[in-house]
Amino acid sequence: MARVRRWLVVVLAAVLLVSLPVAVRHRPGGGPPTRPTAELLARVQGSGDVGWSGRATSRGSLALPSSDSFATLGQLLGEQVDLRAWWRSPRSWRVDRIRSTGETDTFRDGGGQVRWIFESERATFSPVSRIRLPDAVDVLPATLGRDLFQGARLDELTALAGRRVAGVDAVGLTLHPSGTETTVDHVDLWFEPATGLPLRVDLYAKGADLPVLTTAFTDLTLDAPDPDAVRFSAPAGVTLAYEESTDVAAAANALEQLDLPVSVAGLATRDGRDPGAVGVYGRGPTTMIVFPLRGSVARPLREQLDRNAGTTQTAAGTLAPIGPITVLLTRLPGRGGGFLLAGTVTPETLTAAAADLQEQP
C-alpha cells in the first residue's frame, strides 16, 4: 500500500537544493563508498518499521497547473517545506508541516487519518485510501527514499561516498534506473547503515547537472516515539468532521466504474495488483499514474496546461512537459472528462499508454 499511495511525489516533484543551513549540517563524512549488496538494499526497502522522530526540509519550485483539486499539491511542491515528524510504523505516525502562519498536522492511526489545521477550529477524519494524492508525509526523506528504491535491482546500484546527515554518518548508494522509458537519470540516497533508514535523497533528471528533487533530515532521533506523540486529541473548541475521500484521486478510485489494465505501455502496476479506476505503474523512480477526471476537473486543468509554453495538442490529447515530468490529458468521448496520465516517463511512453487504454472495452 505504501508503495502505491505516494505516486505523485515522484511524478510531480521538482525541488531545488535545500537551504544553506541544511547543507552545513550535511557536510561530507560517513566514510568511503560502500559496495552495494542485496543485504543493504533489503535493509533500505524494509526500513518502514524503524521508529524515529525529527525534522526535515525540502524546497519546491515546480509551477504546477492551478486547479482547486490540486491546490495542496501545488503548495507542497512549489514552496519550501519544513516538517516535524514522529514515526512508529507505516500505520502509526504524525507529520506537521510548519508554516510562518501556523501549521497543518496529520495523524495516521491504523486505517484512518486526521488532518488538523492548527489555526482553525476544525479537524477532519477520513479513511486511508490505497490511492491518494501525496501529502507532507510523502516528502520525508525516509518515506520518499524507501519508495524510490522499491523494485530496484542490485545491478542498477553503484557505490556512493558517505556523508554526514543530521549528525549521522550515512552510507550512500546511487540508483541508475535501467528502463528506456524513464526521464530519471539517477537517484543518490544516503541512509543510516544499521537500520537502512533513508536520510537524504537527491533525484537527477536526464540532462540535469543539479538534482531536481532533494529532501533531507536536519535533525533526527533514532528511537520509536511514545504512542501519545502520534495520537490526535482534539483541543477544546475543535470539532472533528468526517470526509469519505481524502482527495480527487481517492474519490475517483472509489466511485468511477472503470477497470484499468494491469499493464500499460509495458509498465506493470507498482504493487502487482489489478487496479480499479486508478492505476499506478512502473517501479522505483520510474512512475506513471493513470486515472479518470470528470469534466469539472478536466476542463480547467486542460486550460492550465494549454498555457504551458511546451504544451502540444496530439492525437492522444493535451501533452505537456513540466520539467522532468510529462503530463497527458486525454478526452473521454461524450463525458467531458478525460484520463490524466503523468509521470517520470517519456512522451512516447504516455502516448503508448493512452493507446492501450483506448483498446480497453
C-alpha positions as CSV (number, residue, x, y, z in Angstrom):
1,M,0.0,0.0,0.0
2,A,2.8,2.5,0.9
3,R,4.4,1.9,-2.5
4,V,1.2,2.9,-4.3
5,R,0.0,5.9,-2.3
6,R,3.0,8.1,-2.9
7,W,3.0,8.1,-6.7
8,L,2.7,11.8,-7.3
9,V,5.7,12.8,-5.2
10,V,7.8,11.1,-7.8
11,V,5.5,12.1,-10.6
12,L,5.2,15.8,-9.9
13,A,8.1,16.8,-7.7
14,A,10.7,19.3,-8.8
15,V,12.7,20.6,-5.8
16,L,15.8,22.8,-5.5
17,L,18.7,22.1,-3.2
18,V,18.0,22.6,0.4
19,S,18.9,25.9,2.1
20,L,22.5,26.7,3.2
21,P,21.9,25.9,6.9
22,V,20.7,22.4,6.0
23,A,23.7,22.0,3.7
24,V,26.1,22.8,6.5
25,R,24.6,20.0,8.6
26,H,25.1,17.7,5.6
27,R,28.8,18.2,5.4
28,P,30.8,15.4,3.8
29,G,31.6,12.5,6.1
30,G,30.3,9.0,6.7
31,G,33.3,7.2,5.3
32,P,34.3,5.8,1.9
33,P,31.9,4.3,-0.7
34,T,30.2,1.1,0.3
35,R,29.8,-1.7,-2.1
36,P,26.1,-2.4,-2.9
37,T,24.8,-5.7,-1.6
38,A,21.5,-7.4,-1.6
39,E,21.5,-7.1,2.2
40,L,21.9,-3.3,2.1
41,L,19.2,-2.9,-0.5
42,A,16.8,-5.1,1.6
43,R,17.6,-3.0,4.6
44,V,16.6,0.2,2.9
45,Q,13.5,-1.3,1.4
46,G,12.4,-2.8,4.7
47,S,13.0,0.3,6.9
48,G,9.4,1.3,7.2
49,D,9.1,-0.3,10.7
50,V,12.1,1.7,12.1
51,G,10.9,4.2,14.7
52,W,12.3,7.7,14.7
53,S,11.4,11.4,15.2
54,G,13.0,14.5,13.8
55,R,12.8,17.4,11.3
56,A,13.3,17.6,7.6
57,T,13.4,20.2,4.9
58,S,12.8,20.4,1.2
59,R,12.1,23.2,-1.2
60,G,9.9,23.1,-4.3
61,S,10.0,25.2,-7.4
62,L,7.6,23.5,-9.8
63,A,4.8,25.7,-11.1
64,L,2.0,23.1,-11.3
65,P,-1.2,23.9,-13.2
66,S,-3.6,25.9,-10.9
67,S,-6.6,23.8,-10.0
68,D,-8.7,23.6,-6.9
69,S,-8.4,19.8,-6.9
70,F,-4.6,20.0,-6.8
71,A,-4.1,23.2,-4.8
72,T,-2.5,21.5,-1.8
73,L,-0.1,19.6,-4.1
74,G,0.9,22.9,-5.8
75,Q,1.7,24.4,-2.4
76,L,3.6,21.3,-1.3
77,L,5.9,21.3,-4.4
78,G,6.1,25.0,-5.1
79,E,7.2,26.3,-1.7
80,Q,9.8,25.5,1.0
81,V,8.5,22.6,3.1
82,D,9.6,22.4,6.8
83,L,8.5,19.2,8.5
84,R,8.4,17.8,12.0
85,A,7.5,14.2,12.4
86,W,7.1,11.2,14.7
87,W,7.2,7.7,13.1
88,R,6.3,4.4,14.8
89,S,5.3,2.4,11.7
90,P,3.6,3.0,8.2
91,R,0.3,2.8,10.1
92,S,1.2,5.0,13.1
93,W,2.8,8.4,12.6
94,R,2.3,12.2,12.9
95,V,3.7,14.7,10.4
96,D,3.5,18.5,11.0
97,R,4.0,20.9,8.2
98,I,5.3,24.1,9.8
99,R,4.5,27.5,8.1
100,S,5.0,31.1,9.1
101,T,1.3,31.4,9.5
102,G,0.8,28.2,11.5
103,E,0.9,24.5,10.9
104,T,-1.0,21.6,9.4
105,D,-0.8,18.4,11.4
106,T,-1.7,14.9,10.0
107,F,-2.1,11.9,12.3
108,R,-2.2,8.3,10.9
109,D,-3.8,5.7,13.1
110,G,-4.4,2.3,11.5
111,G,-7.0,2.7,8.7
112,G,-7.8,6.3,9.4
113,Q,-6.1,9.7,9.5
114,V,-6.9,13.1,11.0
115,R,-5.8,16.4,9.5
116,W,-5.8,19.4,11.7
117,I,-5.0,23.0,10.6
118,F,-3.7,24.4,13.8
119,E,-5.1,27.9,13.4
120,S,-8.6,26.6,12.6
121,E,-11.3,25.1,14.9
122,R,-11.8,22.1,12.7
123,A,-10.1,18.8,12.2
124,T,-11.1,16.2,9.6
125,F,-11.1,12.5,9.8
126,S,-11.0,10.3,6.6
127,P,-10.3,6.7,5.9
128,V,-6.9,5.9,4.4
129,S,-7.2,5.2,0.7
130,R,-4.8,2.9,-1.2
131,I,-4.7,5.6,-3.8
132,R,-4.4,9.3,-2.9
133,L,-2.5,12.5,-3.8
134,P,0.7,13.0,-1.9
135,D,1.0,14.8,1.3
136,A,3.7,16.1,3.6
137,V,4.5,12.6,4.8
138,D,5.5,11.7,1.3
139,V,8.3,14.2,1.0
140,L,10.0,13.0,4.2
141,P,13.4,11.5,3.2
142,A,12.6,8.2,4.9
143,T,9.4,7.6,3.0
144,L,10.5,9.0,-0.3
145,G,13.8,7.2,-0.3
146,R,12.2,3.9,0.5
147,D,9.6,4.3,-2.3
148,L,12.2,5.3,-4.9
149,F,14.2,2.1,-4.1
150,Q,11.3,-0.2,-4.1
151,G,11.7,-2.5,-7.1
152,A,15.3,-1.6,-7.6
153,R,17.7,-4.3,-8.7
154,L,21.2,-4.8,-7.5
155,D,22.7,-4.4,-11.0
156,E,21.2,-0.9,-11.0
157,L,23.2,0.2,-7.9
158,T,26.6,1.7,-7.6
159,A,28.7,2.8,-4.6
160,L,28.5,6.4,-3.3
161,A,30.7,8.1,-0.8
162,G,29.2,8.5,2.6
163,R,28.3,11.9,4.1
164,R,27.2,13.4,7.4
165,V,23.4,13.9,7.6
166,A,21.7,15.2,10.7
167,G,24.5,14.1,12.9
168,V,24.6,10.6,11.4
169,D,27.5,9.0,9.4
170,A,25.3,8.0,6.4
171,V,26.1,5.3,3.8
172,G,25.4,6.2,0.2
173,L,24.1,4.3,-2.9
174,T,23.3,5.5,-6.4
175,L,20.4,4.0,-8.3
176,H,20.6,4.1,-12.1
177,P,17.2,3.0,-13.5
178,S,17.6,0.8,-16.5
179,G,14.4,1.4,-18.3
180,T,14.5,3.4,-21.5
181,E,11.0,4.9,-20.8
182,T,12.2,6.9,-17.8
183,T,13.2,10.6,-17.6
184,V,15.2,10.0,-14.4
185,D,19.0,9.7,-14.8
186,H,19.8,8.6,-11.3
187,V,19.0,8.8,-7.6
188,D,21.5,9.4,-4.8
189,L,20.5,8.0,-1.4
190,W,22.2,8.3,1.9
191,F,20.9,6.1,4.8
192,E,21.7,5.0,8.3
193,P,23.7,1.8,7.9
194,A,22.4,-0.2,10.8
195,T,18.7,0.3,10.1
196,G,18.6,1.3,6.4
197,L,16.6,4.4,7.2
198,P,16.9,6.9,4.3
199,L,18.2,10.3,5.5
200,R,18.7,12.2,2.3
201,V,17.5,11.8,-1.3
202,D,18.8,13.6,-4.5
203,L,17.0,12.8,-7.7
204,Y,18.5,13.8,-11.0
205,A,16.6,14.1,-14.3
206,K,18.3,13.2,-17.6
207,G,20.5,16.1,-18.8
208,A,20.4,17.9,-15.5
209,D,23.6,18.9,-13.6
210,L,21.7,19.6,-10.3
211,P,19.1,17.4,-8.6
212,V,15.5,18.2,-9.4
213,L,14.5,16.9,-6.1
214,T,16.2,17.0,-2.7
215,T,14.9,16.2,0.7
216,A,16.9,15.6,3.9
217,F,16.7,15.4,7.6
218,T,18.1,18.3,9.6
219,D,17.5,16.7,13.0
220,L,17.0,13.0,13.9
221,T,16.4,10.7,16.9
222,L,16.6,7.0,16.1
223,D,14.1,5.8,18.8
224,A,10.4,4.9,18.4
225,P,8.4,7.8,19.8
226,D,5.8,7.4,22.5
227,P,2.3,6.3,21.2
228,D,0.9,9.6,22.7
229,A,3.1,11.6,20.3
230,V,1.2,10.2,17.2
231,R,-2.3,10.2,18.7
232,F,-4.7,13.0,17.9
233,S,-6.5,14.5,20.9
234,A,-8.9,17.3,19.9
235,P,-8.2,20.5,21.8
236,A,-11.1,22.3,23.5
237,G,-13.3,24.1,20.9
238,V,-12.0,22.0,17.9
239,T,-14.7,19.9,16.2
240,L,-13.9,16.7,14.3
241,A,-15.6,16.3,10.9
242,Y,-15.7,13.3,8.5
243,E,-14.9,13.1,4.8
244,E,-15.4,9.9,2.7
245,S,-12.4,10.6,0.5
246,T,-9.2,12.4,1.1
247,D,-8.8,13.9,-2.4
248,V,-9.8,13.7,-6.0
249,A,-7.7,10.6,-6.7
250,A,-9.2,8.6,-3.8
251,A,-12.7,9.7,-4.9
252,A,-12.1,8.6,-8.5
253,N,-10.8,5.2,-7.4
254,A,-13.8,4.6,-5.1
255,L,-16.6,5.8,-7.4
256,E,-15.6,5.5,-11.1
257,Q,-16.9,2.4,-12.7
258,L,-13.7,1.6,-14.6
259,D,-11.3,-1.2,-14.6
260,L,-7.8,-0.3,-15.8
261,P,-5.4,-3.0,-17.2
262,V,-2.7,-4.5,-15.0
263,S,0.0,-3.3,-17.6
264,V,0.2,-0.3,-20.0
265,A,3.0,0.7,-22.3
266,G,5.0,-2.2,-21.0
267,L,4.8,-1.0,-17.4
268,A,3.2,-3.2,-14.8
269,T,1.4,-1.9,-11.7
270,R,3.8,-1.0,-8.9
271,D,2.2,-3.3,-6.4
272,G,1.4,-6.1,-8.8
273,R,-2.3,-5.9,-8.1
274,D,-5.1,-5.5,-10.7
275,P,-6.1,-1.8,-10.5
276,G,-9.6,-0.3,-10.3
277,A,-10.3,3.1,-11.7
278,V,-6.8,4.4,-10.8
279,G,-3.6,2.7,-11.8
280,V,0.0,3.4,-10.7
281,Y,2.6,1.8,-12.9
282,G,6.4,1.3,-13.0
283,R,9.0,0.8,-10.3
284,G,11.4,2.8,-8.3
285,P,11.8,6.4,-9.6
286,T,10.1,5.4,-12.9
287,T,6.4,6.0,-12.1
288,M,3.2,6.7,-14.1
289,I,-0.3,7.4,-12.7
290,V,-3.4,6.9,-14.8
291,F,-6.8,8.0,-13.5
292,P,-10.1,9.5,-14.9
293,L,-11.1,13.1,-14.3
294,R,-14.6,14.3,-14.5
295,G,-15.3,17.3,-16.8
296,S,-15.5,19.8,-13.9
297,V,-11.9,18.9,-13.1
298,A,-10.5,18.1,-16.6
299,R,-11.7,21.3,-18.3
300,P,-9.9,23.8,-16.0
301,L,-6.8,21.6,-15.9
302,R,-6.7,21.4,-19.7
303,E,-6.9,25.2,-19.8
304,Q,-4.0,25.5,-17.4
305,L,-1.9,23.0,-19.4
306,D,-2.6,25.0,-22.6
307,R,-0.8,28.0,-21.0
308,N,2.4,26.0,-20.7
309,A,4.7,27.0,-23.5
310,G,5.7,23.4,-24.1
311,T,2.2,22.1,-24.4
312,T,1.2,20.4,-27.7
313,Q,-2.1,19.0,-29.0
314,T,-1.7,15.5,-30.2
315,A,-4.0,12.8,-31.4
316,A,-3.7,11.3,-27.9
317,G,-4.7,14.5,-26.1
318,T,-3.0,17.5,-24.4
319,L,0.7,16.7,-23.9
320,A,2.7,18.9,-21.6
321,P,6.3,18.6,-20.2
322,I,6.8,20.0,-16.7
323,G,10.5,19.7,-16.0
324,P,11.3,16.0,-15.9
325,I,7.6,15.3,-15.7
326,T,5.4,14.5,-18.6
327,V,1.6,15.0,-18.4
328,L,-1.0,13.8,-20.9
329,L,-4.7,14.6,-20.6
330,T,-6.9,12.7,-23.0
331,R,-10.6,13.1,-23.7
332,L,-13.4,10.7,-22.9
333,P,-16.0,10.9,-25.7
334,G,-19.4,12.0,-24.5
335,R,-18.3,12.5,-20.9
336,G,-16.5,15.9,-20.9
337,G,-13.7,14.5,-18.9
338,G,-10.5,12.5,-19.7
339,F,-7.8,10.3,-18.5
340,L,-4.9,12.0,-16.7
341,L,-1.6,10.3,-17.3
342,A,1.5,11.7,-15.7
343,G,4.9,10.5,-14.6
344,T,8.7,10.5,-14.9
345,V,8.3,8.8,-18.3
346,T,8.8,10.0,-21.8
347,P,6.1,11.4,-24.0
348,E,6.3,8.3,-26.2
349,T,5.5,6.2,-23.1
350,L,2.5,8.2,-22.2
351,T,1.2,8.1,-25.8
352,A,1.6,4.4,-25.9
353,A,-0.2,4.1,-22.6
354,A,-3.1,6.2,-23.9
355,A,-3.4,3.9,-26.9
356,D,-3.5,0.8,-24.6
357,L,-6.4,2.5,-22.7
358,Q,-8.4,3.0,-25.9
359,E,-8.2,-0.7,-26.6
360,Q,-10.0,-1.5,-23.3
361,P,-13.7,-2.4,-23.5
